[in-house]
Amino acid sequence: MTKEKPVEHEKKTVTIYINGTAKQVQKEQLSYEDIVLLAFSVPPGGENLQVTVQYSRGHSSKPKGTLVEGQSVEIKEGMEFDVTATNRS
């Protein structure tokens, strides 16, 4: 009798849009930090810097909203993110 290997679930690739640019991701959830890294090849820095992450076209339970550090969101095909870096004064 041979042992069968456990079935590994293949991760599904979905297309999301960050600041209008298509990005392919294989995660079911993305954190605030993941999205900022996808938005900026070199993440902006600075003492008074604030990065705002807003999303739309999400799942029906929460189709749009805002993420802050430490939060995550469930990803859906075609979801849109607007990521903006601003200086606080």
N, C-alpha and C positions, 0 to 999 in steps of 0.2 A: 504494500500500500504506500503510495507517495503522498507527501504533504503538499497541499496546494498553498501557494503564496497568497497572502491576504490581498484582496483587491484594493489597489490604490486609486483613489478618486483623482482623475485628471483635473487640474485646475483650469477653469474656463477663462479665456482671455476676453476682456471687454474693452471697449473704447470709451474713454471719458474725454472731456474737453476742459482744459485749464487755460484760462485767458484766451480762449478761441483756438488753442492748439490741441490737436488730437494726441492722446497718449494711450498706449496699450498697457493695461495692468492685469495681473493674474490674481489679485487678492479680492476677497469678498468684502473686506473692510479696509478703509484707509484712515490713518490718524491725521490730525492737524499737521504734525511734523512731516509725515509722508507727502502730503499735498504741497506744503511749502517747498520741499526738496524737488518735487516734480515741476513746480512753477518757476523756480530760479535755479540755473545751473550753479551759480554761486549764491548761496543764501545771503540776503542783505543783513548787515549787522550795524550796530550802533547803540549807544546808550538810550536814546529816546525813540528807538524804532518800534513801531507796532505793525504787525502783519495781520490783515483782516482776511478771513476765508469765508466766503459765502457760496452756497450751492443751490442749484435748482434742478428740476427734472429727476428728483430722487424717488424713492419708493413711496407708494400711496399713503403709508402711515405718516410720513414726514417728507413731503415733496420738496420743500425748500427750508433753508435755515442758515445759521452761522455757526462756525466751529471756533473754539478757543483752544489754547494749549491744553493737552491732556485728553481732549475729546476725539472720538472717531465717528465715522458714518459708514453705513452699509452702502456698497457701490452697486450701481445699476448701469446697464448699457445706455450710452448717450447722456449720462449725467454731466452737468456743467458746473464748473467752479470758477469763481472770480477771486483772484488772490492779489491783494494790494498792499504794498509796503508804504507806510507814511511815518513821518516824524511827529512825535507828540511835542507840544510846546507847553 
